[in-house]
Amino acid sequence: MKILIMGLSGSGKTFLAESLQKEMECAWFNADKIRLYANDWEFSESARLRQARRMRSLADFEKGEGRTVICDFVCPTELTRHIFDADYTIWMDTIDKGRYPDTNKIFEPPTHVDYHVKEWFDDTHLHVADAIRRFKRIKNV
């Protein structure tokens, strides 16, 4: 199962991903770490698409091995979200503007998410993990 945690920079994606990874004992890929490994810090439209494909490739491998994987990255447009092709999408909608004006400018609020986080609480990751587990049982993903 591929889980996407998306939202603006500074919205809490990585914090949630780290907490969820521990709770669910699954794989986790953070976009900044993947960019570091790839030495790819370009943020043009084509580079953002390349990053979405890169994240998808890593997540598809884990899913193909029967593992659940969490990927946290901005994923700012419907096209980047389509390319990633998540089984379950979490939108960290906790801030109005992120740290990077160029990303704020192109960010498209998602039209469909499975879990919408508008505010963080100490047990948010537990509620999200429960929702994912219910989803997995219902969808048999």
Protein Blocks (a to p, Z undefined) as FASTA:
>chain_A
ZZddeddehilmmmmmmmmmmmnopadddfklmmmmnopabfbfklmmmmmmmmmmmmmm
mmmnopacddddfklafklmmmnopabdcddffbfbdfblklmmmpccdfbdfbdcfbdc
fklmmmmmmmmmmmmmmnoZZ
